[in-house]
């Protein structure tokens, strides 16, 4: 799920996101359900500076009905070369992810377990 309100941009709008979450928000929301939070961590922490820059450059509010056609203009598609670099960064992050839990990153992952009644 998307993390950190400061990273909000038109890319979020056009991706259909409703909000960006904090760990505190997620913990509160999970407590209000029949689930137990087992694990929570941020990821995409190595590209956080780029996500912040993207947010600064894409604050303009515009929404398109047919976003698929305009995906390149909205920043929803990635150049294959850039994608290979991001893929490499994600592989590094995956190794680090197993070592530490981060409070920084563009997204969060949560693991929950449903209570049995």
Buried (B, 14 or more C-beta within 10 A) or exposed (E): EBBBEEBBBBBBBBEEBEEBBBBEBBEEEBEEEEBEBEEBBBBBBBBBEBBBEBBEEBEEEEEBEEBEEBBEEBBEEBEEEEEEEBEEBBEEBEEEBEEEEBEEBBBBEBEBEEEEE
